[in-house]
């Protein structure tokens, strides 16, 4: 059995798989804790939203309780993190997102979390963004089946998923063509909540003291060194895609983040001011990446509540 087939087999059996890709730790599959949390959600469905290169890509759709669901409901699409080459759709169950997930469902918002092609082998982050676009297109195509509103929806995610959420919503559909069967559907997100994201491939000032410090990670992100893919680098730079007509964006970032430092979000705020775009930043004091750390302020509960209120203000 090939090593990648073995990994997929183990992951599908709810076994946690840990490996090293270059110098970065990659985690695949579902942890026992995630499995236990997932089982607390009774109203959910797992569906295949596209097949690409012979691989089926799935999403989990979480539905509000029967007394809170209507004929047409607002919805949020979640894109997981994991360094672009790892992670899974189950990351929505982590502490940075779980409270908001539960609150959104309590407020009648359907939530979907997706798997996507990871930046490994012949795939890069562009393919990941195309898949996220296609996930939204799939939900628009099947809006009636899943009781979804065709106008009131947004996107969110953290770390690599925060970056991909921004690219997915801000990037022009013509630049991210995917499954021909979904091509006639054009996502138009009403809001973006992006947690501790990477925001620019083209600004070298945000790279020092981060995982992009030596530039090697661009080979994963772009499929080649940065110098060889300038146009793709622009397409995968949220700050380059931002304009005055972009949907409202909430950035949440810890001021002690050493993986993707807060300068990423600060820089996006500066660009937003220049372009007259609607972007706000919630700084989490004493927080590292994924809001790790003690005595963070606002607290996890408070920041989850803040994100929920931001999302609901644009979807209700």
C-alpha positions in Angstrom: 0.0 0.0 0.0 1.3 3.5 -0.9 2.0 5.7 2.1 -0.6 8.3 1.0 -3.2 5.5 0.7 -2.3 4.3 4.2 -2.7 7.8 5.6 -6.1 8.2 4.0 -7.2 4.8 5.3 -6.2 5.7 8.8 -7.7 9.1 8.6 -11.1 7.7 7.5 -11.0 5.4 10.5 -11.0 8.3 12.9 -7.3 7.7 13.7 -5.1 10.7 14.3 -2.2 10.7 11.8 0.9 12.9 12.5 3.7 13.3 10.1 6.4 15.8 9.2 6.4 17.6 5.8 9.7 19.4 5.6 10.1 21.1 8.9 6.4 21.5 9.6 4.1 19.3 11.7 1.1 18.0 9.7 -2.0 16.5 11.4 -4.6 14.6 9.5 -7.8 12.8 10.5 -10.2 13.2 13.4 -9.1 13.2 17.0 -11.1 11.3 19.6 -12.1 14.6 21.2 -13.3 16.0 17.9 -15.3 12.8 17.4 -17.0 13.2 20.8 -17.8 16.9 20.2 -19.2 16.1 16.7 -21.6 13.5 18.2 -23.2 16.3 20.3 -24.5 17.8 17.1 -27.6 15.8 16.2 -28.7 17.8 13.1 -25.9 17.3 10.6 -25.3 15.7 7.2 -22.1 14.8 5.4 -22.2 15.2 1.6 -19.8 15.1 -1.3 -19.7 18.6 -2.9 -17.2 17.8 -5.8 -15.0 15.1 -7.2 -11.6 16.2 -8.5 -8.7 14.0 -9.7 -10.6 11.0 -8.6 -11.0 12.3 -5.0 -14.3 13.0 -3.4 -14.3 16.2 -1.3 -16.8 16.2 1.6 -18.5 18.9 3.7 -20.4 18.5 6.9 -23.5 20.6 7.1 -24.8 21.6 10.6 -28.5 22.5 10.9 -30.2 24.4 13.7 -32.9 22.6 15.7 -36.2 22.1 14.0 -37.9 24.9 15.9 -35.2 27.4 14.7 -35.0 26.5 11.1 -37.0 28.1 8.3 -37.7 27.5 4.7 -34.7 29.6 3.8 -31.9 30.1 6.3 -28.7 32.2 6.3 -25.5 30.2 6.3 -21.8 30.3 6.9 -19.0 28.3 5.2 -16.0 27.4 7.3 -12.6 26.8 5.8 -10.1 24.9 8.1 -6.5 25.8 8.9 -3.5 23.5 9.1 -0.6 25.2 7.3 -2.3 24.7 3.9 -0.9 21.1 3.8 -2.7 19.7 6.8 -5.8 20.0 9.1 -9.3 18.8 8.4 -12.9 20.0 8.4 -13.2 19.0 12.0 -11.2 22.0 13.1 -14.5 23.9 13.3 -14.8 22.0 16.6 -11.7 23.6 18.1 -12.1 26.2 20.9 -11.5 29.2 18.7 -14.6 28.4 16.6 -16.8 26.0 18.6 -18.6 28.7 20.6 -19.4 30.7 17.6 -20.6 27.6 15.7 -23.1 26.7 18.5 -24.3 30.4 18.8 -24.8 30.6 15.1 -26.9 27.4 15.1 -28.9 28.7 18.0 -29.7 31.8 16.0 -30.9 29.9 13.0 -27.7 29.9 10.9 -26.8 26.8 8.9 -23.0 26.1 9.0 -21.0 24.0 6.7 -17.3 23.0 7.1 -15.3 21.5 4.2 -12.3 19.4 3.3 -10.3 20.7 0.3 -7.2 19.7 -1.7 -4.2 20.3 0.5 -1.0 22.0 -0.7 0.9 18.8 -1.2 2.2 17.0 -4.3 0.7 18.6 -7.4 -1.7 20.8 -5.5 -1.2 24.2 -3.9 -3.2 26.9 -2.1 -4.8 28.0 -5.3 -6.5 24.6 -5.7 -7.6 24.9 -2.0 -9.3 28.3 -2.8 -10.9 26.9 -5.9 -12.4 24.1 -3.8 -13.7 26.5 -1.3 -15.3 28.5 -4.1 -16.9 25.3 -5.4 -18.2 24.4 -2.0 -20.1 27.7 -2.0 -21.3 27.1 -5.5 -22.5 23.7 -4.5 -24.5 25.1 -1.6 -26.0 27.8 -3.9 -26.9 25.1 -6.4 -28.6 23.0 -3.7 -30.0 25.8 -1.7 -33.6 24.6 -1.8 -32.5 21.0 -0.7 -30.6 22.3 2.3 -33.0 25.2 3.1 -30.4 27.9 2.4 -30.9 31.5 1.6 -29.3 32.4 -1.8 -28.3 35.9 -0.7 -27.5 35.8 3.1 -24.3 33.9 3.6 -20.7 34.4 4.7 -17.4 32.6 5.2 -15.0 32.2 8.0 -11.8 30.3 9.0 -8.6 30.5 10.9 -4.8 30.6 10.1 -4.5 29.0 6.6 -8.3 28.8 6.6 -8.5 32.5 7.5 -6.3 33.3 4.5 -8.3 31.0 2.2 -11.6 32.5 3.5 -10.4 35.9 2.5 -9.1 34.7 -0.9 -12.3 32.8 -1.6 -14.6 35.7 -0.8 -12.5 38.5 -2.3 -11.1 36.7 -5.4 -13.0 37.1 -8.6 -14.9 34.0 -9.7 -13.4 34.1 -13.2 -9.9 33.8 -11.6 -10.9 30.7 -9.6 -12.7 28.4 -12.0 -13.5 25.0 -10.7 -16.0 22.2 -11.4 -17.8 22.9 -14.7 -21.0 21.5 -13.2 -21.0 24.4 -10.7 -19.7 27.2 -12.9 -23.0 29.0 -13.4 -23.2 29.8 -9.7 -21.4 32.9 -8.5 -20.9 33.3 -4.7 -21.3 36.8 -3.3 -20.5 36.6 0.4 -22.0 39.1 2.7 -19.3 39.0 5.4 -15.9 37.4 6.2 -14.6 36.5 9.7 -10.9 35.7 9.4 -8.9 34.5 12.4 -5.1 35.0 12.7 -4.7 35.0 8.9 -1.8 35.4 6.4 -2.7 38.4 4.3 0.0 39.1 1.7 2.4 37.2 -0.5 3.8 40.3 -2.0 4.7 42.4 1.1 8.0 41.3 2.5 7.6 43.4 5.6 5.1 41.0 7.2 7.3 37.9 6.8 10.0 38.3 9.5 9.5 36.3 12.7 6.8 34.2 11.1 6.6 30.9 9.3 7.3 32.8 6.1 10.5 34.2 7.4 12.8 32.2 5.2 10.5 32.2 2.1 10.5 28.4 1.8 6.8 28.1 2.6 6.0 29.8 -0.6 6.9 26.6 -2.4 4.0 24.9 -0.6 1.6 27.8 -1.0 2.3 28.5 -4.7 3.8 25.3 -5.9 7.1 27.1 -6.7 9.4 29.8 -5.3 7.8 33.2 -5.0 10.0 34.7 -7.7 8.6 32.2 -10.2 4.9 32.8 -9.5 4.3 36.6 -9.2 0.8 36.6 -10.7 -0.3 33.6 -8.5 1.2 35.3 -5.5 -1.1 38.3 -6.2 -4.2 36.1 -6.6 -3.4 34.5 -3.2 -2.9 37.9 -1.5 -6.0 39.1 0.2 -4.7 42.7 0.5 -4.3 42.7 -3.3 -7.8 41.5 -3.8 -9.4 44.0 -1.4 -11.4 47.0 -2.7 -14.1 49.4 -1.6 -16.8 47.0 -2.7 -15.5 44.0 -0.8 -17.8 42.5 1.9 -17.4 43.6 5.5 -14.4 41.8 7.1 -13.7 41.0 10.8 -10.1 40.1 11.6 -9.3 38.5 14.9 -5.7 38.2 15.9 -3.6 37.6 19.0 -0.9 40.2 19.7 1.6 37.4 20.8 1.2 35.3 17.6 4.6 34.1 16.4 3.3 31.8 13.7 1.5 34.5 11.7 2.1 37.7 13.6 -0.5 40.3 14.0 1.3 42.6 11.5 -0.6 40.5 8.9 -3.9 41.9 10.1 -2.5 45.4 10.9 -1.2 45.6 7.3 -4.6 44.6 6.0 -6.2 47.4 8.0 -3.8 49.9 6.5 -4.7 48.7 3.0 -8.4 48.8 3.8 -8.0 52.4 4.9 -6.3 53.3 1.6 -9.0 51.5 -0.4 -11.9 52.6 1.7 -12.9 49.0 2.5 -14.9 47.9 5.5 -12.4 46.0 7.7 -12.1 45.9 11.4 -9.6 44.2 13.7 -10.3 42.7 17.1 -6.9 42.4 18.9 -6.7 39.5 21.4 -4.2 40.6 24.1 -1.7 38.0 25.4 -2.9 35.5 22.8 -0.6 33.4 20.5 -1.7 31.5 17.4 -5.1 29.9 17.7 -5.6 32.2 20.7 -3.3 30.1 22.9 -2.0 31.6 26.1 -3.2 32.5 29.6 -5.3 35.5 30.6 -6.1 36.4 27.0 -8.4 39.4 26.6 -11.0 39.4 25.4 -11.6 35.8 26.6 -12.5 33.0 24.2 -16.1 33.2 25.2 -16.1 37.0 24.6 -14.4 36.8 21.2 -16.7 34.0 20.1 -19.6 36.2 21.1 -18.1 39.2 19.2 -17.6 37.1 16.1 -21.2 35.8 16.3 -22.6 39.3 16.6 -20.6 40.5 13.6 -21.8 37.6 11.5 -25.4 37.9 12.5 -25.4 41.7 11.9 -24.6 41.0 8.2 -26.8 37.9 7.7 -30.0 38.7 9.4 
